[in-house]
Amino acid sequence: MLIAGCMLVGIGLGMLFGNTGAGTLIGLGVGFLLEFFWSKRKGKES
């Protein structure tokens, strides 16, 4: 769900700035990174 949310924010920002494709890719990249770090942090707490 985190990846999809970041992607939608990226699409929205891309539409505002006139480059939807770049916004989508940036949103996906940020979403994947956040998902990776979130899962690493959750693994350490257990």
mmCIF file of the N, C-alpha and C atoms, coordinates in Angstrom:
data_MODEL
# 
_entry.id   MODEL 
# 
loop_
_atom_site.group_PDB 
_atom_site.id 
_atom_site.type_symbol 
_atom_site.label_atom_id 
_atom_site.label_alt_id 
_atom_site.label_comp_id 
_atom_site.label_asym_id 
_atom_site.label_entity_id 
_atom_site.label_seq_id 
_atom_site.pdbx_PDB_ins_code 
_atom_site.Cartn_x 
_atom_site.Cartn_y 
_atom_site.Cartn_z 
_atom_site.occupancy 
_atom_site.B_iso_or_equiv 
_atom_site.pdbx_formal_charge 
_atom_site.auth_seq_id 
_atom_site.auth_comp_id 
_atom_site.auth_asym_id 
_atom_site.auth_atom_id 
_atom_site.pdbx_PDB_model_num 
ATOM 1   N N  . MET A 1 1  ? 0.823  -1.191 0.000   1.00 0.00 ? 1  MET A N  1 
ATOM 2   C CA . MET A 1 1  ? 0.000  0.000  0.000   1.00 0.00 ? 1  MET A CA 1 
ATOM 3   C C  . MET A 1 1  ? 0.868  1.256  0.000   1.00 0.00 ? 1  MET A C  1 
ATOM 4   N N  . LEU A 1 2  ? 2.014  1.167  0.644   1.00 0.00 ? 2  LEU A N  1 
ATOM 5   C CA . LEU A 1 2  ? 2.925  2.310  0.701   1.00 0.00 ? 2  LEU A CA 1 
ATOM 6   C C  . LEU A 1 2  ? 3.421  2.693  -0.690  1.00 0.00 ? 2  LEU A C  1 
ATOM 7   N N  . ILE A 1 3  ? 3.721  1.685  -1.504  1.00 0.00 ? 3  ILE A N  1 
ATOM 8   C CA . ILE A 1 3  ? 4.218  1.937  -2.856  1.00 0.00 ? 3  ILE A CA 1 
ATOM 9   C C  . ILE A 1 3  ? 3.138  2.617  -3.694  1.00 0.00 ? 3  ILE A C  1 
ATOM 10  N N  . ALA A 1 4  ? 1.905  2.134  -3.590  1.00 0.00 ? 4  ALA A N  1 
ATOM 11  C CA . ALA A 1 4  ? 0.810  2.717  -4.368  1.00 0.00 ? 4  ALA A CA 1 
ATOM 12  C C  . ALA A 1 4  ? 0.546  4.165  -3.952  1.00 0.00 ? 4  ALA A C  1 
ATOM 13  N N  . GLY A 1 5  ? 0.606  4.432  -2.664  1.00 0.00 ? 5  GLY A N  1 
ATOM 14  C CA . GLY A 1 5  ? 0.404  5.803  -2.192  1.00 0.00 ? 5  GLY A CA 1 
ATOM 15  C C  . GLY A 1 5  ? 1.466  6.751  -2.703  1.00 0.00 ? 5  GLY A C  1 
ATOM 16  N N  . CYS A 1 6  ? 2.720  6.321  -2.655  1.00 0.00 ? 6  CYS A N  1 
ATOM 17  C CA . CYS A 1 6  ? 3.810  7.159  -3.161  1.00 0.00 ? 6  CYS A CA 1 
ATOM 18  C C  . CYS A 1 6  ? 3.681  7.371  -4.661  1.00 0.00 ? 6  CYS A C  1 
ATOM 19  N N  . MET A 1 7  ? 3.240  6.331  -5.375  1.00 0.00 ? 7  MET A N  1 
ATOM 20  C CA . MET A 1 7  ? 3.075  6.452  -6.814  1.00 0.00 ? 7  MET A CA 1 
ATOM 21  C C  . MET A 1 7  ? 1.981  7.468  -7.146  1.00 0.00 ? 7  MET A C  1 
ATOM 22  N N  . LEU A 1 8  ? 0.877  7.431  -6.413  1.00 0.00 ? 8  LEU A N  1 
ATOM 23  C CA . LEU A 1 8  ? -0.203 8.378  -6.672  1.00 0.00 ? 8  LEU A CA 1 
ATOM 24  C C  . LEU A 1 8  ? 0.208  9.811  -6.342  1.00 0.00 ? 8  LEU A C  1 
ATOM 25  N N  . VAL A 1 9  ? 0.968  9.990  -5.277  1.00 0.00 ? 9  VAL A N  1 
ATOM 26  C CA . VAL A 1 9  ? 1.488  11.326 -4.960  1.00 0.00 ? 9  VAL A CA 1 
ATOM 27  C C  . VAL A 1 9  ? 2.418  11.789 -6.077  1.00 0.00 ? 9  VAL A C  1 
ATOM 28  N N  . GLY A 1 10 ? 3.261  10.879 -6.576  1.00 0.00 ? 10 GLY A N  1 
ATOM 29  C CA . GLY A 1 10 ? 4.160  11.212 -7.676  1.00 0.00 ? 10 GLY A CA 1 
ATOM 30  C C  . GLY A 1 10 ? 3.413  11.590 -8.939  1.00 0.00 ? 10 GLY A C  1 
ATOM 31  N N  . ILE A 1 11 ? 2.338  10.871 -9.245  1.00 0.00 ? 11 ILE A N  1 
ATOM 32  C CA . ILE A 1 11 ? 1.527  11.197 -10.419 1.00 0.00 ? 11 ILE A CA 1 
ATOM 33  C C  . ILE A 1 11 ? 0.904  12.578 -10.257 1.00 0.00 ? 11 ILE A C  1 
ATOM 34  N N  . GLY A 1 12 ? 0.371  12.844 -9.074  1.00 0.00 ? 12 GLY A N  1 
ATOM 35  C CA . GLY A 1 12 ? -0.232 14.156 -8.828  1.00 0.00 ? 12 GLY A CA 1 
ATOM 36  C C  . GLY A 1 12 ? 0.768  15.290 -8.963  1.00 0.00 ? 12 GLY A C  1 
ATOM 37  N N  . LEU A 1 13 ? 1.951  15.106 -8.386  1.00 0.00 ? 13 LEU A N  1 
ATOM 38  C CA . LEU A 1 13 ? 2.980  16.144 -8.510  1.00 0.00 ? 13 LEU A CA 1 
ATOM 39  C C  . LEU A 1 13 ? 3.443  16.279 -9.955  1.00 0.00 ? 13 LEU A C  1 
ATOM 40  N N  . GLY A 1 14 ? 3.551  15.147 -10.648 1.00 0.00 ? 14 GLY A N  1 
ATOM 41  C CA . GLY A 1 14 ? 3.930  15.189 -12.054 1.00 0.00 ? 14 GLY A CA 1 
ATOM 42  C C  . GLY A 1 14 ? 2.921  15.944 -12.897 1.00 0.00 ? 14 GLY A C  1 
ATOM 43  N N  . MET A 1 15 ? 1.639  15.767 -12.598 1.00 0.00 ? 15 MET A N  1 
ATOM 44  C CA . MET A 1 15 ? 0.602  16.502 -13.325 1.00 0.00 ? 15 MET A CA 1 
ATOM 45  C C  . MET A 1 15 ? 0.696  17.999 -13.049 1.00 0.00 ? 15 MET A C  1 
ATOM 46  N N  . LEU A 1 16 ? 0.997  18.356 -11.811 1.00 0.00 ? 16 LEU A N  1 
ATOM 47  C CA . LEU A 1 16 ? 1.131  19.776 -11.471 1.00 0.00 ? 16 LEU A CA 1 
ATOM 48  C C  . LEU A 1 16 ? 2.294  20.427 -12.210 1.00 0.00 ? 16 LEU A C  1 
ATOM 49  N N  . PHE A 1 17 ? 3.397  19.687 -12.337 1.00 0.00 ? 17 PHE A N  1 
ATOM 50  C CA . PHE A 1 17 ? 4.596  20.249 -12.949 1.00 0.00 ? 17 PHE A CA 1 
ATOM 51  C C  . PHE A 1 17 ? 4.740  19.891 -14.421 1.00 0.00 ? 17 PHE A C  1 
ATOM 52  N N  . GLY A 1 18 ? 3.772  19.180 -14.992 1.00 0.00 ? 18 GLY A N  1 
ATOM 53  C CA . GLY A 1 18 ? 3.756  18.925 -16.420 1.00 0.00 ? 18 GLY A CA 1 
ATOM 54  C C  . GLY A 1 18 ? 4.579  17.743 -16.892 1.00 0.00 ? 18 GLY A C  1 
ATOM 55  N N  . ASN A 1 19 ? 4.939  16.820 -15.997 1.00 0.00 ? 19 ASN A N  1 
ATOM 56  C CA . ASN A 1 19 ? 5.706  15.650 -16.410 1.00 0.00 ? 19 ASN A CA 1 
ATOM 57  C C  . ASN A 1 19 ? 5.244  14.445 -15.591 1.00 0.00 ? 19 ASN A C  1 
ATOM 58  N N  . THR A 1 20 ? 4.135  13.861 -16.025 1.00 0.00 ? 20 THR A N  1 
ATOM 59  C CA . THR A 1 20 ? 3.519  12.777 -15.268 1.00 0.00 ? 20 THR A CA 1 
ATOM 60  C C  . THR A 1 20 ? 4.395  11.530 -15.214 1.00 0.00 ? 20 THR A C  1 
ATOM 61  N N  . GLY A 1 21 ? 5.076  11.216 -16.312 1.00 0.00 ? 21 GLY A N  1 
ATOM 62  C CA . GLY A 1 21 ? 5.922  10.022 -16.347 1.00 0.00 ? 21 GLY A CA 1 
ATOM 63  C C  . GLY A 1 21 ? 7.033  10.070 -15.322 1.00 0.00 ? 21 GLY A C  1 
ATOM 64  N N  . ALA A 1 22 ? 7.715  11.199 -15.252 1.00 0.00 ? 22 ALA A N  1 
ATOM 65  C CA . ALA A 1 22 ? 8.804  11.346 -14.283 1.00 0.00 ? 22 ALA A CA 1 
ATOM 66  C C  . ALA A 1 22 ? 8.262  11.303 -12.856 1.00 0.00 ? 22 ALA A C  1 
ATOM 67  N N  . GLY A 1 23 ? 7.125  11.922 -12.623 1.00 0.00 ? 23 GLY A N  1 
ATOM 68  C CA . GLY A 1 23 ? 6.519  11.893 -11.294 1.00 0.00 ? 23 GLY A CA 1 
ATOM 69  C C  . GLY A 1 23 ? 6.160  10.484 -10.862 1.00 0.00 ? 23 GLY A C  1 
ATOM 70  N N  . THR A 1 24 ? 5.657  9.689  -11.808 1.00 0.00 ? 24 THR A N  1 
ATOM 71  C CA . THR A 1 24 ? 5.313  8.302  -11.505 1.00 0.00 ? 24 THR A CA 1 
ATOM 72  C C  . THR A 1 24 ? 6.550  7.504  -11.132 1.00 0.00 ? 24 THR A C  1 
ATOM 73  N N  . LEU A 1 25 ? 7.614  7.647  -11.916 1.00 0.00 ? 25 LEU A N  1 
ATOM 74  C CA . LEU A 1 25 ? 8.841  6.898  -11.635 1.00 0.00 ? 25 LEU A CA 1 
ATOM 75  C C  . LEU A 1 25 ? 9.478  7.328  -10.320 1.00 0.00 ? 25 LEU A C  1 
ATOM 76  N N  . ILE A 1 26 ? 9.457  8.615  -10.029 1.00 0.00 ? 26 ILE A N  1 
ATOM 77  C CA . ILE A 1 26 ? 10.000 9.093  -8.754  1.00 0.00 ? 26 ILE A CA 1 
ATOM 78  C C  . ILE A 1 26 ? 9.153  8.553  -7.597  1.00 0.00 ? 26 ILE A C  1 
ATOM 79  N N  . GLY A 1 27 ? 7.834  8.584  -7.744  1.00 0.00 ? 27 GLY A N  1 
ATOM 80  C CA . GLY A 1 27 ? 6.952  8.046  -6.709  1.00 0.00 ? 27 GLY A CA 1 
ATOM 81  C C  . GLY A 1 27 ? 7.181  6.563  -6.464  1.00 0.00 ? 27 GLY A C  1 
ATOM 82  N N  . LEU A 1 28 ? 7.362  5.797  -7.546  1.00 0.00 ? 28 LEU A N  1 
ATOM 83  C CA . LEU A 1 28 ? 7.638  4.367  -7.393  1.00 0.00 ? 28 LEU A CA 1 
ATOM 84  C C  . LEU A 1 28 ? 8.972  4.138  -6.700  1.00 0.00 ? 28 LEU A C  1 
ATOM 85  N N  . GLY A 1 29 ? 9.980  4.892  -7.091  1.00 0.00 ? 29 GLY A N  1 
ATOM 86  C CA . GLY A 1 29 ? 11.301 4.742  -6.473  1.00 0.00 ? 29 GLY A CA 1 
ATOM 87  C C  . GLY A 1 29 ? 11.265 5.038  -4.988  1.00 0.00 ? 29 GLY A C  1 
ATOM 88  N N  . VAL A 1 30 ? 10.606 6.127  -4.629  1.00 0.00 ? 30 VAL A N  1 
ATOM 89  C CA . VAL A 1 30 ? 10.491 6.487  -3.214  1.00 0.00 ? 30 VAL A CA 1 
ATOM 90  C C  . VAL A 1 30 ? 9.685  5.427  -2.465  1.00 0.00 ? 30 VAL A C  1 
ATOM 91  N N  . GLY A 1 31 ? 8.621  4.936  -3.079  1.00 0.00 ? 31 GLY A N  1 
ATOM 92  C CA . GLY A 1 31 ? 7.805  3.903  -2.445  1.00 0.00 ? 31 GLY A CA 1 
ATOM 93  C C  . GLY A 1 31 ? 8.575  2.622  -2.185  1.00 0.00 ? 31 GLY A C  1 
ATOM 94  N N  . PHE A 1 32 ? 9.372  2.181  -3.170  1.00 0.00 ? 32 PHE A N  1 
ATOM 95  C CA . PHE A 1 32 ? 10.170 0.971  -2.979  1.00 0.00 ? 32 PHE A CA 1 
ATOM 96  C C  . PHE A 1 32 ? 11.218 1.163  -1.888  1.00 0.00 ? 32 PHE A C  1 
ATOM 97  N N  . LEU A 1 33 ? 11.857 2.328  -1.861  1.00 0.00 ? 33 LEU A N  1 
ATOM 98  C CA . LEU A 1 33 ? 12.856 2.584  -0.816  1.00 0.00 ? 33 LEU A CA 1 
ATOM 99  C C  . LEU A 1 33 ? 12.217 2.621  0.570   1.00 0.00 ? 33 LEU A C  1 
ATOM 100 N N  . LEU A 1 34 ? 11.080 3.310  0.691   1.00 0.00 ? 34 LEU A N  1 
ATOM 101 C CA . LEU A 1 34 ? 10.398 3.359  1.986   1.00 0.00 ? 34 LEU A CA 1 
ATOM 102 C C  . LEU A 1 34 ? 9.953  1.972  2.433   1.00 0.00 ? 34 LEU A C  1 
ATOM 103 N N  . GLU A 1 35 ? 9.438  1.176  1.497   1.00 0.00 ? 35 GLU A N  1 
ATOM 104 C CA . GLU A 1 35 ? 9.015  -0.188 1.829   1.00 0.00 ? 35 GLU A CA 1 
ATOM 105 C C  . GLU A 1 35 ? 10.199 -1.023 2.313   1.00 0.00 ? 35 GLU A C  1 
ATOM 106 N N  . PHE A 1 36 ? 11.346 -0.877 1.661   1.00 0.00 ? 36 PHE A N  1 
ATOM 107 C CA . PHE A 1 36 ? 12.549 -1.616 2.040   1.00 0.00 ? 36 PHE A CA 1 
ATOM 108 C C  . PHE A 1 36 ? 12.998 -1.239 3.448   1.00 0.00 ? 36 PHE A C  1 
ATOM 109 N N  . PHE A 1 37 ? 13.111 0.072  3.721   1.00 0.00 ? 37 PHE A N  1 
ATOM 110 C CA . PHE A 1 37 ? 13.579 0.504  5.036   1.00 0.00 ? 37 PHE A CA 1 
ATOM 111 C C  . PHE A 1 37 ? 12.555 0.205  6.123   1.00 0.00 ? 37 PHE A C  1 
ATOM 112 N N  . TRP A 1 38 ? 11.273 0.284  5.788   1.00 0.00 ? 38 TRP A N  1 
ATOM 113 C CA . TRP A 1 38 ? 10.215 -0.032 6.745   1.00 0.00 ? 38 TRP A CA 1 
ATOM 114 C C  . TRP A 1 38 ? 10.297 -1.498 7.159   1.00 0.00 ? 38 TRP A C  1 
ATOM 115 N N  . SER A 1 39 ? 10.504 -2.394 6.181   1.00 0.00 ? 39 SER A N  1 
ATOM 116 C CA . SER A 1 39 ? 10.571 -3.823 6.500   1.00 0.00 ? 39 SER A CA 1 
ATOM 117 C C  . SER A 1 39 ? 11.841 -4.157 7.284   1.00 0.00 ? 39 SER A C  1 
ATOM 118 N N  . LYS A 1 40 ? 12.948 -3.475 7.003   1.00 0.00 ? 40 LYS A N  1 
ATOM 119 C CA . LYS A 1 40 ? 14.178 -3.707 7.773   1.00 0.00 ? 40 LYS A CA 1 
ATOM 120 C C  . LYS A 1 40 ? 13.990 -3.277 9.225   1.00 0.00 ? 40 LYS A C  1 
ATOM 121 N N  . ARG A 1 41 ? 13.338 -2.132 9.416   1.00 0.00 ? 41 ARG A N  1 
ATOM 122 C CA . ARG A 1 41 ? 13.114 -1.629 10.771  1.00 0.00 ? 41 ARG A CA 1 
ATOM 123 C C  . ARG A 1 41 ? 12.169 -2.545 11.542  1.00 0.00 ? 41 ARG A C  1 
ATOM 124 N N  . LYS A 1 42 ? 11.128 -3.029 10.875  1.00 0.00 ? 42 LYS A N  1 
ATOM 125 C CA . LYS A 1 42 ? 10.185 -3.934 11.533  1.00 0.00 ? 42 LYS A CA 1 
ATOM 126 C C  . LYS A 1 42 ? 10.861 -5.240 11.923  1.00 0.00 ? 42 LYS A C  1 
ATOM 127 N N  . GLY A 1 43 ? 11.794 -5.713 11.100  1.00 0.00 ? 43 GLY A N  1 
ATOM 128 C CA . GLY A 1 43 ? 12.500 -6.953 11.392  1.00 0.00 ? 43 GLY A CA 1 
ATOM 129 C C  . GLY A 1 43 ? 13.391 -6.840 12.613  1.00 0.00 ? 43 GLY A C  1 
ATOM 130 N N  . LYS A 1 44 ? 13.967 -5.664 12.854  1.00 0.00 ? 44 LYS A N  1 
ATOM 131 C CA . LYS A 1 44 ? 14.847 -5.466 14.008  1.00 0.00 ? 44 LYS A CA 1 
ATOM 132 C C  . LYS A 1 44 ? 14.067 -5.389 15.313  1.00 0.00 ? 44 LYS A C  1 
ATOM 133 N N  . GLU A 1 45 ? 12.827 -4.890 15.259  1.00 0.00 ? 45 GLU A N  1 
ATOM 134 C CA . GLU A 1 45 ? 12.024 -4.750 16.474  1.00 0.00 ? 45 GLU A CA 1 
ATOM 135 C C  . GLU A 1 45 ? 11.564 -6.101 17.003  1.00 0.00 ? 45 GLU A C  1 
ATOM 136 N N  . SER A 1 46 ? 11.381 -7.066 16.139  1.00 0.00 ? 46 SER A N  1 
ATOM 137 C CA . SER A 1 46 ? 10.853 -8.378 16.560  1.00 0.00 ? 46 SER A CA 1 
ATOM 138 C C  . SER A 1 46 ? 11.889 -9.203 17.271  1.00 0.00 ? 46 SER A C  1 
# 
